[in-house]
Amino acid sequence: MLIGEFQHNIDKKGRVFIPAKLREDLGERFIVSKALDGTPCLFLYPQTEWQRLVDKLSEQSFVKSRKLQRFLFSGAAELEYDSQGRACIPQNLREYAALGDGTEAAIIGASTRIEIWNSNNWKAESEDITSDAIIDILEELDF
């Protein structure tokens, strides 16, 4: 399970360090994409989780899923780590998530994926998660 929160800078080559704790569950090769919900962050998926998403989309009618497929697949890339545990994020995805050179990134585990945020955007997003909002979601999910 992918859990935890870590802070690392994006270097001049667009690389970000992925902590060993997360690399182990993410696997040697993984997929990076724009956030599925359209938020300004990146999702990193283990190959098996990405395939599950692809399979689910392929079960839908083309008319229902084409916009999501275009958004998701055009903004995705297969990555692997360098010898120091860094992943090189493509330029278009760094721009999408506001992850410029030297930017501090929040790397968070989110169960079956990792999310990479500009730390300022993550701070704003996490401040928006109030106890009332959490209670509402828990009630919707019948917890």
Buried (B, 14 or more C-beta within 10 A) or exposed (E): EBEEEBEBBBBEEBBBBBBEEBBEBBBEEBBBBBBEEEBBBBBBBBBEBBEEBBEEBEEEEEEEBEEEBEBBEEBBBEBEBEEEBBBBBBEEBBEBBBBEEEBBBBBBBEEBBBBBBBBEBBEEBEEEEEEEEEEEEEEEEEE
